[in-house]
């Protein structure tokens, strides 16, 4: 009989085989095409674009900012993003031996912690739709000695490389707002979770105090593009990031979307007065 290590290697090999079926580009497996969606439109920040175009536009943003992503996160949030992520991890319930999928995992902040928490008998998949971001995450985690992590280019809307009921925990941190069809993504997350599994969404949300909301808007639309220009030589991408936050569903709306996707016992926790929220849901 194969032992657990052999089973893990077999599963990993199967995932690698499935991954090679995809064209290794940032528009990997785009479910939105002129043929499927016609001229149906969606938002890209405050702009209105055809659904078929949004994924490539988002890819351009993150390809542009990948190398400076961590530096900009520290500057934009004054380092507070680390506390937000730490709090989200505290709600994850992750345990040794579990299998974790970190969607839109980018540079690997969460995956690095999960790698340590699940231990030798556990497994973490760092997934991102953007090859440039995934490469930054791969380099960071390999250098950190995380040898129980796989790196998979995948679309959050389909999560096609992954089998049903494969993971104990699925997380997506500051990535859901960039997804074209959020309802489809939530359904895919539900599909790949094991019964009893947990979804965590860490995302910018709606401030609960109006004076803070106005100050936050002023900061987002003036300081962020300036910092983007100075640090990453890309003001336009950070203008989009500010706009995408405003277009993302508020706390209660996202909770309802999770429930419609099948999740139970959904709740959310506001952080920094609602600038960010952690949503949590379970698969029965």
Order of alpha helices (4+ residues) and beta strands (2+ residues): alpha-alpha-beta-beta-alpha-alpha-alpha-beta-alpha-beta-alpha-beta-beta-alpha-beta-alpha-alpha-alpha-beta-beta
